[in-house]
Amino acid sequence: MPNLKAHCAISRQRTGFNFRALHQWIDNPPEAKYLGSDHRIERHAYTKEDMKTIKNYWDRKKGLGWGEKAIIEWLFHIAVDNISTAFKLSKSHYGENTYNLIEIGIANSGFINVKFNRASDNQLRNNF
C-alpha cells in the first residue's frame, strides 16, 4: 500500500496540489492504532457519509469547488491502495511474471480500456 508521500505525489501530479491533510485523514482514522493493516475498513469505501464529510471540510478549508476535488482524490487514493494490494497478491500467485504496469483509459461514453505490461523497477523509476 502506498505511503503518505506516494499518495501526496500522485495527487500533486494529477492536480498540482498534494491534498496531504486528506490522505492523512483517510489513512489515520481514530481506530487505526487498533486495526493495524485493517485500518482500510474505515474511510476506504465509497460512502455518502464520507463523501459529505470530505466535501464540507474542503469547501470550508479551501473554498467552493475544493470539496469535489478532494472527493476525487479520495477515490483515487482508495483505487491506488486496492491496485497495490492486488499487485502484491498477484506476485504470490504469478511470481515475477505478474504485470506491474497498468494503463487505464476511460472514454466519455464510459468504456474502459485496460492494458497490462511488465517493466523493471529501474524502468518504472525512470519513467515516473
Secondary structure, 3 states (H helix, E strand, C coil): CCCHHHHHHHHHHHHCCCCHHHHHHHHCCCCHHHHHHHHHHCCCCCCHHHHHHHHHHHHHHHCCCHHHHHHHHHHHHHHHHHHHHHHHHHHHHHHHHCCCEEEEEECCCCCEEEEEECCCHHHHHHHC
